[in-house]
Amino acid sequence: QHKGVQGIPTVNLKQLKIERATITVLNQEEIKQLFKATEKESNTPNQEILNARDKAMLAVYYGCGLRRNEGVHLSIDDVNFDRRIIHVKKGKNYKERLVPFSQSSSKIIQEWIYDFRIQLIKTQKEGAFFINRLGQPMLGGTLYKRLKLLQLEVDNPDLNQKNIGLHTLRHSIATHLLENGMDLQKIQRFLGHSSLESTQIYTHLIEKENGEQL
């Protein structure tokens, strides 16, 4: 009754999934433009706070390459300024890792925590890194909306049309580190990938981009 069933080739679903997924990566100039959009004129103290938090969001999601939920669950106690390291405790599959951050990211994060976040907290017990105007932990959807608002602030039609999210910032830093010559295994540890296969996708992205430019 079912002739030819044995002749159906097996499909590698994992590979198919990767090929179908469209990964958006911003170039370094576009990242600079997003950072610049956080410096809009502050006519009110509230705008200053939003600017500082938006900048901290870019420092965490781009500068540290965190996943969306890793940033959402980040606590101020997870940030070590002496060693310039973020302790990711709520990583994928409950894996922990230490993520280094740069001097410039350190300055942005310190300003957010000590100068602006402190103006929003209602109780010293609140440890969430990202908090809203009510002093409560921010949700991933709200952070995403803040990123989309920054995107619209930038005077760049190409960037304005791109479909970006918090994960775009993670994809972007991984690609930029690879372009700057960082070892793939170091990038794997930085991102918290359990296998090198997941990190190699950025090699293919660069090859594809270079191929399109030829």
PyMOL commands that set and color helices and strands:
alter all, ss='L'
color gray80, all
select helices_A, chain A and resi 5-7+13-20+28-37+45-63+68-72+76-78+92-94+103-120+140-153+157-161+166-179+184-191+196-213
alter helices_A, ss='H'
color red, helices_A
select strands_A, chain A and resi 79-80+85-88+97-100
alter strands_A, ss='S'
color yellow, strands_A
deselect
rebuild
show_as cartoon
